Amino acid sequence: MVKYGMNLLLWTSDVTEELFPLFGQLRNIGYDAVELPIFDIDETKFSRIGRELQKNQLDATAVTVCAEDANPISPDAAVRRAAVTNLKQRVDMCAASGATHLCGPIHSTLGQFSGIGRSDNEWNWCKDVLSEVGDHAQANNVTLVVEYLNRFECYFLNTAADAAQFCREVNHPNVRTMYDTFHANIEEKSITEAVKACSEYLVHVHISENDRSTPGAGGVNWDESFTALKQVGYDDGYLTIEAFGQALPELAAATCIWRRMFETELDVARNGFEFMKSRWEA
């Protein structure tokens, strides 16, 4: 049975105790899990978050990015070593909080472009980095989930087929991929074929509208998306809403959110959950 999650980046990039009341609100709406932003290293903080999630009977996944000085595809070996260290530390934060998946563009630095497509060297460097981090993840019961992004955000992995091929070549049980309806809406020629292409390694799904606001209020082909996921047997992973707003100026700028598209963040969580659950179960 699929589980329903909500990405906390709609509210914050740094989960603190002030946000703890939200956990109960999300649980009351019907969510099974939250997706935690992990952008810093503070084991005490993440352990505290994990205990609070347990109190509210919520599971967790996590999301992170790679900074420029810790880029897995950098030609500088020292930067790639920093990427290994950086990602291992984030795995440790997952373990501290109880998060089972570390998702995101953990293959390369978000928004950094070479001006050409990926090189064979970059491909192999990234395989080496994520294979090593995959061992650490396996030891901590965490799955690394590489997320392909649209061409305007990265150049390393842009399609479901790209992500599946990367996982196939890494050939590690704790290195898997995900499907994101926002990126697929931009890059894929066929939603059905895209889901089929990555199905062997598919362990997570981001439910994200074409304008990054409330799922169901935009132009994503939800019928085809949900049908394709069911056809490939996606029935024991997360459907996690990833929406963005203007609450965080830096994140709003990074995600290019220039106008307000909903009344409150809780409206997005509530309406998005009702839409997602009703359409999936239909």
N, C-alpha and C positions, 0 to 999 in steps of 0.2 A: 504494500500500500504506500502510495506517495505521501510525503510529509510536506507541510507548508511552512515556509520560512519568510522572514522579513529582514532585509539588509538595513543595518542601523546607520549607514551613511546618509540616509535621508535626514537624520537628526544631527549626527556628529561624526568626526573622524577620530575622536578620543572618548571612549566610554568611561564616564566617571560615576560616582555614587549619585550625583544629581539626576542621572538618567534611569536609575534603578526602578522608580515607580512605573516607567514605561513597560518594563518586563511583564508586570501583572496585567496591564492594559492589553498588551499584545496576546497574552495567554487567554484573556477573557474573550477577545475577538475570535480566537480559534487557532492561532498559530502554534505550531509544534516546535519551532526553533527561531533563533535570530542569527544573523550573520554579523560577526564582530569585525570591525576595522582593526587591523594590527599594523600600526605604523611606528610603534615604539617598543622598547624592551623593558618591561617592569613586571617581573613574575609575581610580586606581591599583589599588584593591581589585578592582573588577570586571574589569579587564584580567587580573589575576592569576587570578581565578576562571575566566575564559575560557581561559587557557592550560592550567589544570589539567583543565578539561573536555575540551579537545582531547587531552590525554595519555590520557584515559580513553575517548576515542572517543564522547563524549556531546554531543549537541546541546542547545540551551537555548531555553526560552521564559521569560517573566517575568511577574510579577504585582505590582500596586501598588494603592494607594488614594489618594483625595484628602482632604487635611486640611481642617478647617473654614475655615482662612484662605487656602485655595486651591481653593475650591468653584466648579466650572464653571457652576453655576446660581445663584450668588449675585446678588442685586439690586445689589450694590456692584461697579462696573466695575473698581475696583482689585483686588478679590478675584479677579475673573475673569481679569485680567491675570496675577495671581500663579498662577492655575491653568494658564495657557498656559506660563509659565516653568517651573513645577513639572513639568509633563508633558513638556516638551521636554528637561529635564534627565534625566528617567527614560528617555527615548528614547536619550539619549547613553550612559547606563549600559548599555542593551541593546546598543548598537553596540560598546561596549568589551568586553562579555562574550561577544558573538556571539549573543545572544538575538534571535530573529527575530520574536517576537510580544510585545507589551506588553498583558497581559490585566487584567481586573478591572473594578470599578465606577468607571471613569475618567470617568463622566458626572456624578457628584454625590458628596457626602460621605456615607460610610457611617454609618448610624445617626442622621442628622440629619433631623428631620421638621418640616414646616410645619403639619401638622394638617389639610391638605387635599390633594387630588390636584395633580399638576403643572400649572403654568400655561402658557399659550402663550408668555409671555415667557421662562420657564425653558427651554422647548423650543428656542426660537430662540437664546438665549444659549449653550446647550450646543452647538448646531450650529456656531455661530461659533467657539467655542473648539476643538472637535475638528477642524474643517476646517483651522484654522491649524496645529494640532499635527500634523495628518495630512500637511501639506506637509513638515514637518520629518522626520516618520517616513519618508516616501517617499524623501527625500534620503539617509536612513541605512539603507535597506533593512529597515525595521521596519514591521510591521503593527499598528495599534491595534485591540484587540479588546474592544469594550464588552460587559460582562457584565450581564445583567439579574439582579436579586436578588428574593427574596421580599418580601412586604409588610412583614415585621417588621424588615427591614434597610434598605430604602429605599422611596421612593415615586415615583421618577422613571421607572424602567423595571422592570416586574414580569413581563412575559411575553415569549415569543419573538417574537410578533407586534409588540409594542412595539419591541423591539430592531431587528427587520427594518425597520420603518417609519422608525425613526430613521436607520439606515444608508442607506436609500433616499433620504431627503431630504438628508442630508449629501452623498451622491453623490460620494464620494471613494474612489479605488481602495485606499487604505491605511487605511480605516476600515471595519471589519467586526465581526461579532459571534460569539458562542459559545453553546454549549448546555451547561447544567449540570444533571445528573440530580437533584441535591438541590433546587434551586430549582424545577425543573419538577415535582417530586413534590408540592410544596406548592401551586403556582399554576395549573398547566395542567389543563384539563378533559380533554384528550386528548393523550397523549404523541406519537402519530403526527402529529396535526394541528399540534402545536407545532413538531416538527422540520421538517415541510413548510413551515411559515410562515416559518422563518428560513433555509431551505436555500440560497437565492440568495446569502446573505452569510455563510454558516457556514464558519469556518476553524479552529475549535478546539472541543474537548469536554472538560468536566470530568466525570470519573467519581467520583461522590460518593454515598455511601450515605445513607439517610434519617436515620441517627443520627450521620453524619460519621465513622464508624469504617471497618472493613474492607469494601470493596465485595464484595457477595455474601452478607454476614452479616446483612442487614436486609430492608427491605420494598420497595425500589425494584423496579419492573417492568422487569427487565433485558431480558427477551425482547423486549418491545415497543420498548424504547429502542434496542437494537442493530438490530432489524429495521428500524425507521424510519430510522435512520442509513444503513443499507445501501440502503434503497429510494430515498433521495435522492442516492445516489452519493457518500457521504462516504467516500472511499477514499484520500486523500492528506494527511490532517491528523493531528493528535495526539489520542490518547485519554490524558488525563492524570489520574492519581488525585489527588484533593484530599481529604485526611483531616486531622482535627485531634485532638489529645490534650491532656494536662495538663502537658506538658513546659515550656510557656511560660505562666506565670500570667496575663499580660496578654492573650495571644491566647486562652487558654482561657476567660477571662471574656468577651471580645468574641464568641466563637463559642458561648458558653453550654454549654461542656463541663464538666459537674459531677461526672462519674463516669468511672472508667477502664473502657474497653471492649475492651482488647486487652493482651497480655502485653508486647510490645515494639514499637517503631516499625518495626523491620526485619520483624517478623511481618506487619504491615500491608502493607508494601511487597512482601514475598514472596508472601503469600497473595492479596493484591489483584491482583498481576500475573498469577498463575496463573489466577485466576478470570476476569479481564478478557480475557486472551489466549485462553483455552480457549472462552469463550462467544462471543467475536467470531468466531473461526475456525470454530466449529461452524455 
